[in-house]
Amino acid sequence: MTAKRTALVILGPTGSGKTALSEAIAGKIPAEVVSADSRQIYRFMDIGTAKPTETLQRKIPHHFIDILNPGQNYSAGEYARAARGVIEQIFQRKKFPLVVGGSGLYIRALLEGFFKEDVKDPAIRAELERRLEREGIEPLYAELQRVDPAAAEKIHPRNTRRVIRFLEVYYASGTPMSQIQKASPDPAPFTVLKIGLAPERKTLYARLNRRVEEMFEQGLVAEVRGILERGYSPELNALNSVGYKEVIACLRGEIDLFTCKELVKRNTRRYAKRQMTWFRGEENVHWIETGGEEDLSALAERVMVEWLDG
């Protein structure tokens, strides 16, 4: 490797082959994986998040997998701070950090810091909007006064749009909006190489549909039922995720199993599309257009020869 302090970031939509490529690269160089997935951090959520298998995790060290219970909150800002520390430890072990995941907010926080006003987390926003319906604006405004008093002072107590927006920013980033607006850039203290996987859309959608069927065959419904039986609320942010929220609706009797599967497929495709929109806006990404089944060893070799050794 020509750069001793280089982190390779493998990004792309769900189902694009990020995990498989990281495994192929780790088979050629001493590496550890730093997961950048905002749902794989949770225990018990294995099938629906397509977690790396236990076998793979034993073969290649993985970080930020199964570190929290579903009821715990974890912001992208917290992730960024912790992940930078882990990456530094990987460098000290003279190994190569592979940042792998599809959570754009996590990756941006890790690489750039939290100093942009475009912090967004649809799941957190949806949870706040449900609370608005149940509780009204007063408790939410009081919450904003507690976590970001400087921002609360500047808006009317009944400005629901701004209250929810500022709370979304705080819970997504771990940093009050009033601080984000005043902060300076804080780039990662190491070199970054970003590789983006961009499958042909028809191929990706077919792959995602197959994967959803496989998740149900592997026991996704039982997994969700087990989480609820452990006492976790179906209203948790962690469970407001594609695959989980639809199965919860099925378990409640609101939809049948066939409809549930079709909704998971549709929402997974929509999620992948949103991910690609986000990642296409990222700078300095070396995109790899993929088609059908790739020769992963050859693809890993291409990454190493064209970019890592360049």
C-alpha positions in Angstrom: 0.0 0.0 0.0 1.3 3.4 -0.9 -0.6 5.3 1.8 -0.1 4.0 5.3 -3.0 6.0 6.8 -5.7 5.5 4.2 -9.2 4.3 5.0 -11.1 2.6 2.1 -14.8 3.5 2.2 -17.0 1.1 0.2 -20.4 2.7 -0.2 -23.5 2.2 -2.3 -27.2 1.2 -2.0 -28.4 -1.8 -0.1 -27.8 -5.1 -2.0 -25.0 -3.6 -4.2 -22.4 -6.1 -3.0 -20.5 -4.0 -0.4 -20.0 -6.8 2.1 -18.9 -9.2 -0.6 -16.4 -6.8 -2.0 -15.0 -6.0 1.5 -14.5 -9.7 2.1 -12.7 -10.1 -1.2 -10.4 -7.2 -0.4 -9.7 -8.4 3.2 -8.7 -11.7 1.6 -5.8 -9.9 -0.1 -4.6 -7.4 2.6 -4.7 -7.4 6.4 -7.9 -5.4 7.1 -10.7 -4.8 9.6 -14.2 -3.7 8.7 -15.8 -0.6 10.3 -19.5 -1.0 9.7 -21.3 2.2 8.7 -24.9 0.9 9.0 -27.3 2.6 11.4 -29.3 -0.6 11.9 -26.7 -3.3 12.2 -25.5 -1.6 15.4 -28.6 -3.2 17.1 -28.7 -6.6 18.7 -31.4 -9.1 17.7 -31.9 -7.3 14.3 -30.0 -9.8 12.1 -32.0 -11.0 9.2 -33.8 -7.7 8.4 -30.5 -5.7 8.4 -28.6 -8.3 6.3 -25.8 -8.5 8.9 -22.5 -10.1 8.0 -22.7 -13.7 9.1 -21.0 -14.9 12.3 -18.6 -16.9 10.2 -17.5 -13.8 8.3 -17.2 -11.8 11.5 -14.9 -14.5 12.9 -12.9 -14.4 9.8 -12.5 -10.6 9.5 -12.8 -8.4 12.6 -15.9 -6.2 12.4 -16.7 -3.1 14.4 -20.0 -1.4 15.2 -22.1 -4.6 14.9 -24.4 -5.6 17.8 -23.2 -2.8 20.1 -26.6 -1.6 21.3 -30.1 -2.9 22.2 -33.0 -1.7 20.1 -34.2 0.7 22.8 -31.0 2.7 22.9 -30.4 5.8 20.7 -27.1 6.4 18.8 -26.5 9.4 16.8 -24.3 9.8 13.7 -22.2 12.2 15.7 -21.6 9.6 18.4 -20.7 7.1 15.6 -18.3 9.4 14.0 -16.4 10.1 17.1 -16.2 6.4 18.1 -15.4 5.2 14.6 -12.5 7.7 14.2 -11.1 6.2 17.4 -11.5 2.6 16.1 -9.8 3.5 12.8 -6.9 5.0 14.7 -6.5 1.7 16.6 -6.6 -0.3 13.3 -3.8 1.9 11.9 -1.8 1.2 15.1 -2.2 -2.5 14.5 -0.8 -1.9 11.0 -3.9 -3.0 9.3 -6.2 -1.5 6.8 -9.6 0.0 7.8 -12.5 -0.8 5.4 -15.5 1.4 6.1 -18.5 -0.5 4.7 -22.1 0.6 4.7 -25.0 2.4 3.2 -25.8 5.0 5.9 -24.9 8.2 4.2 -25.2 10.3 7.3 -22.8 8.0 9.3 -20.2 8.1 6.5 -20.5 11.9 6.1 -20.2 12.5 9.8 -17.1 10.2 10.0 -15.3 11.8 7.0 -16.4 15.4 7.3 -17.7 16.1 10.8 -21.1 17.5 11.5 -21.0 20.9 10.2 -23.7 21.0 7.5 -27.4 21.9 7.9 -28.5 19.0 5.7 -28.5 16.5 8.5 -31.6 14.3 7.9 -32.9 11.1 9.3 -36.4 10.1 8.0 -36.9 7.5 10.8 -36.3 10.0 13.6 -38.5 12.6 11.8 -41.3 10.1 11.5 -41.0 9.2 15.2 -41.2 12.9 16.2 -44.2 13.5 13.9 -46.0 10.5 15.6 -45.2 12.1 19.0 -46.6 15.4 17.8 -49.9 13.7 17.0 -50.0 12.0 20.3 -48.6 14.6 22.7 -49.0 17.9 20.9 -46.3 20.5 20.4 -45.7 21.6 24.0 -43.7 18.6 25.2 -41.6 18.7 22.0 -40.8 22.4 22.4 -39.9 21.8 26.1 -37.6 19.1 24.9 -35.9 21.4 22.4 -35.5 24.0 25.2 -33.6 21.4 27.1 -31.3 20.0 24.3 -30.8 23.2 22.3 -32.0 26.3 24.2 -30.2 28.7 21.8 -32.3 27.4 18.9 -35.5 27.3 20.9 -35.1 31.0 21.8 -35.2 31.9 18.1 -38.5 30.2 17.1 -42.1 30.5 18.2 -43.2 27.7 20.6 -45.9 26.6 18.2 -43.8 26.5 15.1 -44.1 22.7 14.7 -42.0 22.5 11.5 -39.0 24.2 13.1 -39.3 22.4 16.4 -39.4 19.0 14.8 -36.5 19.9 12.4 -34.2 21.1 15.2 -35.0 18.0 17.3 -34.4 15.8 14.2 -30.9 17.4 13.8 -30.1 17.0 17.4 -31.1 13.3 17.7 -29.5 12.4 14.3 -26.2 14.1 14.8 -25.9 14.3 18.6 -25.1 18.0 18.1 -27.5 21.0 18.6 -28.3 22.9 15.4 -27.2 26.1 17.1 -23.7 24.6 17.4 -23.7 23.1 13.9 -24.4 26.5 12.4 -21.4 28.0 14.1 -18.9 25.2 13.7 -16.0 24.9 11.4 -15.2 21.9 9.2 -13.7 18.9 10.9 -12.3 16.5 8.3 -11.1 13.0 9.3 -7.4 12.9 10.3 -6.5 10.3 7.7 -6.6 9.9 3.9 -9.8 8.6 2.5 -10.5 6.6 -0.7 -14.2 6.2 -1.6 -15.3 3.4 -3.8 -19.0 3.4 -4.9 -20.8 0.4 -6.2 -23.5 1.3 -8.7 -25.4 -1.7 -10.0 -27.6 -1.5 -13.1 -31.0 -0.6 -11.7 -32.9 -3.6 -13.1 -30.3 -6.0 -11.8 -30.3 -4.4 -8.4 -34.1 -4.4 -8.0 -34.2 -8.1 -9.0 -31.5 -8.8 -6.5 -33.4 -6.9 -3.8 -36.6 -8.8 -4.5 -34.8 -12.1 -4.2 -33.2 -11.0 -1.0 -36.5 -10.0 0.6 -37.9 -13.5 -0.2 -34.8 -15.1 1.4 -35.2 -12.9 4.5 -38.7 -14.3 5.0 -37.5 -17.8 4.4 -34.8 -17.3 7.0 -37.3 -16.3 9.6 -37.8 -12.5 9.5 -41.3 -12.7 11.0 -40.0 -14.8 13.9 -37.1 -12.4 14.4 -39.5 -9.4 14.7 -41.9 -11.3 16.9 -38.9 -12.2 19.2 -37.9 -8.6 19.5 -41.4 -7.5 20.5 -41.6 -10.4 23.0 -38.5 -9.1 24.6 -40.5 -6.0 25.5 -39.3 -3.6 22.9 -41.9 -1.1 21.7 -42.9 -1.3 18.1 -42.7 2.5 18.1 -38.9 2.5 18.6 -36.8 4.4 16.0 -34.7 1.2 15.5 -37.9 -0.7 14.4 -39.1 2.1 12.1 -37.0 0.5 9.4 -37.8 -1.3 6.1 -38.6 -4.9 6.8 -39.4 -4.4 10.5 -42.3 -1.8 10.3 -44.1 -3.9 7.6 -43.8 -7.1 9.6 -45.0 -5.4 12.7 -48.1 -4.3 10.8 -48.5 -7.9 9.7 -48.3 -9.2 13.2 -50.9 -6.7 14.3 -53.2 -8.1 11.6 -53.3 -4.9 9.6 -52.0 -6.6 6.5 -51.6 -10.2 5.3 -48.2 -11.9 4.7 -48.3 -11.6 0.9 -49.0 -7.8 1.2 -46.3 -7.5 3.8 -43.7 -9.1 1.5 -44.7 -6.9 -1.4 -44.4 -3.8 0.7 -41.0 -4.8 2.0 -39.8 -5.3 -1.6 -41.3 -1.9 -2.7 -39.9 0.0 0.2 -36.5 -1.7 -0.1 -36.3 -0.6 -3.7 -37.3 3.0 -2.7 -34.7 3.0 0.0 -32.0 1.9 -2.4 -33.0 4.7 -4.8 -32.8 7.3 -2.0 -29.3 6.0 -1.0 -28.1 6.4 -4.6 -29.4 9.9 -4.7 -27.5 10.7 -1.6 -24.3 9.0 -2.6 -24.3 10.6 -6.1 -24.1 13.9 -4.3 -20.9 12.9 -2.5 -17.6 14.2 -3.8 -14.5 12.2 -4.9 -16.2 8.8 -5.3 -14.6 6.3 -7.7 -17.8 4.7 -9.1 -17.8 1.1 -10.3 -20.7 0.3 -12.6 -21.7 -3.3 -12.0 -23.9 -5.6 -14.0 -24.7 -9.2 -13.1 -22.6 -11.5 -10.9 -19.2 -10.0 -10.6 -15.8 -11.7 -10.2 -15.2 -10.4 -6.7 -11.6 -11.3 -6.7 -11.0 -9.5 -9.9 -13.0 -6.5 -8.7 -11.0 -6.4 -5.4 -7.8 -6.6 -7.5 -9.0 -3.7 -9.6 -9.6 -1.5 -6.6 -6.2 -2.3 -5.2 -4.3 -1.8 -8.5 -6.2 1.3 -9.8 -6.6 3.2 -6.6 -4.8 1.8 -3.6 -1.5 1.4 -5.3 -2.0 4.4 -7.5 
